[in-house]
Amino acid sequence: MVDGTATARIQRLVRWLERFKPCFGHRAQLLSLRSYVQGVFSDSERKSMQAMLARVTEPVAYQAFQHFITHAPWDAERVWRRLRTIVPERRGVLILDGTSFPKQGPHSVGVARQYCGALGKIANCQVATTVALWTGVRGWFLGATLYLPESWLTADARQRARIPAAVAFQEKWRQALTLLRQVRAAGFELTAVLGDAEFGDVTTLRAALHRLRLPYALGVSSTLTVFLRRPRLVVRSPRRGGPGRPRTARRVPETDQPLSVAEIARQQPRSAWRWIRWRNGAQPSRRARFVAMRVTPARGWRVGRLAPEVWLLCERQADEAIKHYFIHLPATAGLRRLVELAHQRWAIEQQYQELKSELGLDHFEGRTYPGWQHHVVLTAVAHAYIQRERMRRGATRLTFPAVRAVVQEIFTALLFAAKPRYMHWMEQAKRELQLRI
């Protein structure tokens, strides 16, 4: 029998999945949704479809299970929109990131020889651009787009992987901006945007964040150049462009030249570096030496345009390696505030650990573009259910073994509710066993 606590959990999970009912066409898809979520929560070491199907309480036919993910016409983007609508926490920092999925063969959609962050080198992998909301306590997976190298956008590759004609090549930073706009459109209040140098090095992305009036803390490469002091724009000699008044152009004088952020960090005396201690969630506190100064990124200065002024934060680690960040906060912001904002990006690593190791985000073995989209968004739905449960009193540190036990209990109860004869068979078997004893 199921106790009151489990009954309440059954009701909450059923209600959670029911909220996605408008995204699916008919009852068979809803049953497959339930089975897939159960499989994602299972103790299967690999979350491939065959492995998950072996763990569900009442497995559907494998063909139906596979069809639901790889061929069924339900729209993954519609599920994402629904998920972003019902996430209960609406305020926090948005973390932009690129995550990689190592692959052995060349057939999975989007696979190519490219930088694989999971392995720290160039390797055969898929890469996805993702966004997650970090509230300071919990992370919410709000969107993901598969990066498709141009080799996957030929007519033959599109046909093999079922990539729609409307899907065009996009750099990861463009994908990130699209996801950012979708999150804002869903009504989230973003207090800042965080990302690594893959995004921070892109001047167009930073300019978009300024236009949106969003604070940010973005890693940048050591080779990026800045003006240590706000440069002056002086008028060049007049130019005539035909009849009328002469046109004038402004430029930065030759005496003002930008320096790389690495050079600026090297110029700082040892006395300028301050020890700052910070803590990432429940992890032990860390400390490093930091120095920060107001700078103007060298963007558009050759044609008389100056980028907005930002903070350059430099971090010297124990091995003397230096990290660099551009941080868009007021000039009055203190060094500790800069450090704490920059280091909130650690939350994405915790998010990926759960999504990959516990829910199989990177375990999908299908070869089609729709299949990849379906798997990833259902993983996000499952993860959001866990985060919602963790919001309940006393469940902040709800572990995955506990979740698995609860989910198996839930779906077993649902099975017995839908198939009363199963309970009759169990009672009959129990009586026969007692008689033999």
N, C-alpha and C positions, 0 to 999 in steps of 0.2 A: 504493500500500500504506500501511497505517497503522502508525506506529512504536509502540514500547513505551509511551511516555508517553501517546499518544493512546488506545492500547488500555486503559490503566489509567483514563483519564478516561471512556472509554465505559462501562467496568464500574461506575465510581462513579455516573455519571448514571443508568444503568439501575437500579442498586440504589436510588438515591434515589427515583426515580419508582415503583419497585416497592413501596416502603413505603406508598404511598397506594392500592395495589390494593384493599384491603378497602372503600374509599370509593366504588368504582364497580361497577356491576352486571354488565358483560359486557365481552368483548374489544374490541368496537367503541369503547366509551368509553375504554378504555386507549389505543387507537390515536389517538383524538382528543386525549387528554391529551398524548401525545407530540408530536403535530402542533402543538397550541396552545403548548406550552412552546417548541418550535422557532420558532414564529412570534413569540413574545414576545422571544426572543433575536435575532431577525433584524435586518438593517440597514434595515428598512422605516421611513421617517420617521414614518408614522402606524401605530399598532398596532390599526387597525380590522380586523375579521375578513377582509374582502376583501383588504386590503393584506398582511396576514400570510400568508394562504393562497397568495398569489402567490410567497412566498419559501420555502415549505417544500420539502424535497427531493422528496417524493412526495405531492403534494397529494391529499387526499380530496375528494369532491364537496363543493361549497360548501354544499349543503343539509344534508349530514351535519355539516359543521363548525359551521354556524349552529345546528343542532338541539342539538348537544352543549352549547352555551353557553346558548341561550335557552329550550329546551324540555325537554331531558333531565332526568329526575327525580332526579339525584344531589344529595345534600345538601351545600351549601357549608359549613354549620356542622360537619358531620362531618369535612370536610377540615381546617378550622381546628383542631379538637380533635386530629386526627392530627399536624398540623404542630407544635402546641404540645407534643405528647408527644415528638417526635423532635428538636427543636432541641437542639443539643449543649451550648450554654452556658446555664446555669441560674441565674445570679446577676447582678444589675445593677439599675439604676434604671429605673423604668417611666415613660415619657413619654406623657402624655395630650395629644391634640391634635385640633383640627378642621381638616380640609383641604378645599379647595374645588376644583371642576372647572368652569370657565367653559363655558357652552353657548350656542349661537346660537338654537336653537329652544326651544319650550315642551314638547316631547313626551317627552324623556328623563325617566325616573322620578325624582321628587324635585326636579325643576327648579323654581325660583321666584326672584322678585326678593328677594335676601337679601344679607347682607354676604359678599363674596367676598375672602378673604384673598389669593388669587393676584393679584387686580387692585387690592386696597386700597380698594375702594369697594362700594356696593350695586350688584349686577349680576345678570344671569340666570345661575344656576349651580346645581350640585349641591353638597351639603356632606356630608362623612362624618366621623364620630368615630372616631379610631384610637388604638391603643396600640402602642408599640414598646419593646422591651427594649434598653437601652444598657449594654454591658459595660465601657465605657471604651476599647474598641478597635473593636468591631463593633456594629451595630444589627440587631435582628431584628424584623420586622414580624409582630405576634402577633394582630392583630384589627382589624376595621373594621365599622362599622355605618352604613348610609345614613340620614341625617337626613331624615325625611319631614314636611314642613309639613302642617298639618291639612287643607289643601285637597287633598292627595293621598290622604286617607283616606275620601273619600266612596265610595258604592257604585259609581258610574260610574268614578271614577279607579282604584279597586281592580281592577275588572274589566279595564280597558284595560292596566294595568301588571302584572297578575297579582300583586297584593299580597295575601298571605294574610290571612284574617280575624283571625288571632291577633296580627298586627302592629299594635300600638296606638301612639298618639302618645307620644313620649318626648323630653324635653329632652336636649340634648347631654350635660349633666352626669350624667343618669341612665344614658344609654348608656355613658358612660365608667366609671361604677361597675360596671355589669354586665360590661363587658370586663375591668375590674380583678379582679373576683371570678373570672372564668373563668381568667385567668392564674394567680392564686393556687391555684385548684383543680387546675391542671396541674402544680403542684409547684415553681414558680419561687420563688427566694428574692429578694424585693424589698428592696433597701437603702434606697430612697426613691421617692417619687412626684413627678414634675415636671409643670407645666402652666402655661398663661398665665392671664390674668385672667378669661377666659371660664369657667374652672373655679375659680380662686382666689376669685372673688367670691361663690361659692355656699357659704353657711354649712353647709348640710346635707352637702355633699360633704366639707368640712373636718372636720366632726364625725364622719363615717364613717371618715375616715383616722385620727382620734384613737382611735376605738373599736377599729380594727384594729391600733393601735400601730405605724403606719407613719410614719416621718419624711417630710417633704415640703418642697418649695420651689415655691410657687405665686405667679405674678404676681397683683397686685390693682390695682383701679382707685384713682385718687387720692381719690375721694370716700368710700371706706370709712372708718368711724370706729373708733377704739380708745381705750382708757384707757392713758395713759402710765405711770401707777402702778396697781398692783393695787387696785381699789376695795374699800371695806369694804361689808359688808351689815349694815344696822342693822335692828332690830326696829321695825316700825310699831306703832301703837297697837292693842291687842287688839281682835279682832272676834268677836262671838258668832254662831254659826251654829246656834242651837237649844240643846237641853239638853246638858249636859256641860261640859267645860273650855273656856274661850275659845280660839279659834284665833289664832295669831299669823302675821304675814307679814313677810318681810324684803325690803328694797329697798336700792338704792344711794342714799345721801343726795344731796340737791339740790346740795351743794357739789362733788360729783364728777360731771363731765360729760365725755363723750367728745369727741375732736377728730378731724378728718379726717387721714388719713396725709399728705396734701399739706401741711396746716398744720403738722404736727409736723416735716416735712422743712424747711419754711421757717424754723422756729424754731431750727434747729441752727446754731450759730456756724460760721463758715468753718473755724476751727481743729479742729472735731470731725470734719471730712471727711478721710478718709485715702485716699491713692493706693494702689490694689491692681492688680497685674498678673496676668493669667491667660492661658492658652493653650487654644484649642479644637482638640484633636487635633494635626494637623500644620500647622495654619494659623499665621501670624505671631502673636506674643503681642499682647495688647491691654491697655489699662489705663484705669481710670476712678476717680472719687472715690466713696467709700462711707461710710455711717454706719449703725450698727445699734444697736437698743435693744430691751429686752424690753417687750412690750405685751400688753394683754388685748383681743382683738376685742370690740366692743360688740354681742354677740349674747345675747339673753335677759336682759339686765340690768334691763330695766323690770319683769320679773316675778320678780326675785330670783334669777336664775341667771347664773353667770359662765362664760364660755368659757375653755378652757385658755389659759395664757400661751404666747406664741410670740415669735419674733424678727420685728421689722420691719426689713427691709433696704432702704435707699434708695440708689439709684445715680444720680449726676449725670454725664450724658454731656457730650461736647465742646460740643454746642450748648446746654448748660444745661438740657435736658429731663431730667426725673427719673422714673425707674422705681421701682416699689415692689413688694416681695415679702413674703409671710408665709412664714416658715421654721420648721418644727417640728423643732428640734434641741435638745439639752440646753443649759441656761443657761451651761454652761462652754465652749461652742463658740466658737472664735475667729473673727474677722472674715474671715480668708482662707478658712476652711472654709465659711462661709456663702456667700461669693462663688463659690467653686469649685462648690458644689452647685447654686446657682441657674443658673450658666452652662453646666451640662451639657445643658441643653435645646437647645442649638445642634445637637445630633446629629440631631434630628428633621428639620431643614432639609436636612442632607446626605442623610438617608434618602429624603425626598421627591424630591430632585433625581435620585437614581438610579431610584426607582420610577416617576417621571413621565417624565423626559426619556429614559431608557434602556429602560425596560420597559413604558411606555405605560399606567401605572396610570389616567391620566385620559383615555385615548383611546377608551374604550369608547363605541360609538355606538348600542348597542341601547336599547330603550325599556322593557324589563321589569325588574321587581325581581329575579327569579331570575337573569336574565342578568347584571345588575350584580354580584350576589353571586358568581356563578361566575367572572367575569373577575377580580375583585379577589383572590379567594383563590388563583387560579392564578398571578397575578402575585406573590403572597407566596411561593408554593411555588418559583417560579423564582428569586426574590431570595434565598431561604434556601439554595438550592443554591450560588449564587455565594458567599455568606458562608461556607458550609461549605468550599468550595474555598479560600477565602482563609485558612482556618485551617491549611492545609498549609504546611509549611516552605518559605519562599522565595516564597510566593504572597500575602503580606499585601496588596499593592497591585495585585492582579490587575485589569486594566482591561477595560472592556466590549468594545472591539475584539478583545482577546485571547479573551474569552469567546465572542464571536460566531464567531471562527475555529475555536475548539475545538468548539463545538456543531455547526457546519456539518460539520466533519470527523467528528464522532461520528455524526450522523444519516446522512451519506453512507455511512459504514462499515456502519451498521445496514441501510441500504437494500440495499447489495451483499450483505450476509449473508442478507437475506430474499429477494432476487431475484438469484440467481447469474447468470441469463441476461444481466443488465445488464452485468456484468463481461465476459462473452463478447462482447457487442456492441461494447463499448469496445475490446477487444483486436483484434477484427476490423477496426473502423474505423481503428485505429492502423496495422495492417499494410497496409491499402489505401492509407492516406495515404503511408506510406513507399515503397510501390511507385510511386506517382505522382511522388514527388520523385525 
